[in-house]
């Protein structure tokens, strides 16, 4: 199973979009406090639409508490400061992928302690970063691709509806 971790997310719309991505991929989501928004925020709820009850979400008080939840599960840390690309990792079995807050990323202390497990999404030089929800989607789908999209519907079917 993929475990997606948002460390101190700040933007409710990003968190809502990530909830939708986790729901459709069967990924478990952890959000580490402090959150930069209320769970009652209208933008958070709007972005998550009707996927909240289809999601597996855990709110944790701290990164050390998160470590207890994910004990024994390999953890990777998405950051622009990494040497390894996200495609250099073999995502097999239970794997946790951590993402930092939108304004700053993951703290330097956490990155230094876990530098061998830091990964990056390649992008043009001198540009700061991608949107958080886009970054999560890119890495989730690479992990799923490596596992032949196990457990997901991979063939669509026409229903005859006008929208299709």
C-alpha positions in Angstrom: 0.0 0.0 0.0 1.1 3.5 -0.7 1.1 5.8 2.3 1.1 9.5 1.4 2.2 12.0 4.1 1.6 15.7 4.0 3.8 17.4 6.6 2.1 20.6 7.8 0.0 21.3 4.6 -1.0 24.9 4.3 -3.4 25.2 1.4 -6.9 23.5 1.8 -7.4 23.1 -2.0 -4.2 21.1 -2.4 -5.2 18.8 0.5 -8.6 18.3 -0.9 -7.2 17.4 -4.4 -4.7 15.0 -2.7 -7.6 13.4 -0.9 -9.3 12.7 -4.2 -6.0 11.3 -5.7 -5.6 9.0 -2.7 -9.2 7.9 -2.9 -9.0 6.9 -6.5 -5.6 5.2 -6.1 -6.4 3.4 -2.8 -3.5 5.2 -1.1 -3.7 6.0 2.6 -3.2 9.7 3.5 -1.6 11.1 6.7 -1.7 14.8 7.5 0.8 15.9 10.1 -0.2 18.9 12.2 -0.1 21.8 12.4 -2.5 22.1 9.4 -2.7 25.5 7.8 -6.5 25.3 7.5 -9.5 24.0 9.3 -10.9 20.6 8.4 -14.2 22.5 8.1 -12.8 24.9 5.5 -15.1 25.3 2.5 -12.2 25.2 0.0 -10.9 22.0 1.5 -14.3 20.4 1.4 -15.0 21.7 -2.2 -11.7 20.3 -3.5 -12.3 17.0 -1.9 -15.8 16.8 -3.2 -17.6 13.5 -2.3 -14.3 11.6 -1.8 -13.9 12.0 1.9 -15.9 8.9 2.8 -14.0 7.0 0.1 -10.7 8.0 1.6 -8.4 6.6 4.3 -7.2 9.7 6.2 -5.3 9.9 9.5 -4.5 13.2 11.2 -1.4 13.0 13.4 -0.1 15.5 15.9 3.6 15.3 15.0 6.2 13.8 12.8 7.4 11.6 15.6 3.9 10.3 16.1 3.8 9.6 12.3 6.9 7.5 12.7 5.1 5.2 15.1 2.2 4.7 12.6 4.7 3.9 9.9 7.2 1.8 11.9 9.0 -0.6 9.6 7.7 1.0 6.4 10.3 2.6 4.1 9.8 6.4 3.9 10.8 8.6 1.0 10.9 12.4 1.1 10.0 14.5 -1.9 12.2 17.6 -2.1 13.9 19.8 -4.6 17.1 19.3 -2.5 17.5 15.6 -3.4 20.1 14.0 -5.7 17.9 11.0 -6.6 15.0 11.2 -9.0 11.6 9.7 -7.9 12.0 7.2 -10.8 15.2 5.8 -9.2 13.2 4.2 -6.4 11.6 0.8 -6.6 8.1 1.2 -4.9 7.2 -2.3 -3.8 5.1 -3.4 -0.8 4.2 -0.8 1.8 6.0 2.5 1.0 5.5 6.0 2.5 6.1 9.1 0.5 6.4 12.4 2.4 5.7 15.9 1.1 6.3 19.2 2.9 4.3 22.3 3.2 3.8 24.5 0.2 5.7 27.5 1.4 8.9 25.7 2.6 8.9 22.0 1.9 10.1 19.5 4.4 12.3 20.8 7.3 16.0 20.6 6.8 16.3 18.6 10.0 14.1 15.8 8.6 15.8 16.0 5.3 19.3 15.7 6.8 18.3 12.7 8.9 16.8 10.9 5.9 18.9 12.2 3.0 19.5 8.8 1.4 15.7 8.5 1.0 15.2 11.9 -0.5 13.8 12.1 -4.0 13.0 14.8 -6.5 10.9 15.4 -9.6 13.2 16.8 -12.3 12.4 20.3 -13.5 14.1 23.4 -15.0 16.9 25.0 -13.1 16.2 28.1 -11.0 12.5 27.4 -10.6 11.2 26.8 -7.1 8.8 23.9 -7.3 5.7 22.2 -8.7 2.2 22.5 -7.1 2.0 20.1 -4.2 -1.1 18.2 -5.4 0.6 17.8 -8.9 3.8 16.5 -7.2 1.8 13.9 -5.2 0.0 12.7 -8.3 3.2 12.3 -10.3 4.9 10.2 -7.7 1.8 8.1 -6.8 1.3 7.2 -10.5 4.9 6.2 -10.9 4.7 3.9 -8.0 1.5 2.5 -9.4 3.0 2.1 -12.8 5.9 0.1 -11.4 3.3 -2.3 -9.9 1.3 -2.6 -13.0 -1.5 -0.5 -11.5 -2.4 -3.4 -9.2 -5.9 -3.1 -7.8 -7.0 -0.4 -10.2 -9.3 -0.4 -13.1 -7.2 0.0 -16.2 -9.7 -0.4 -19.0 -12.5 2.1 -19.5 -16.0 1.3 -20.8 -18.4 3.5 -22.8 -21.7 3.8 -21.1 -23.5 5.6 -24.0 -23.7 8.8 -21.9 -23.3 12.0 -23.8 -20.4 13.1 -21.6 -18.3 10.1 -22.4 
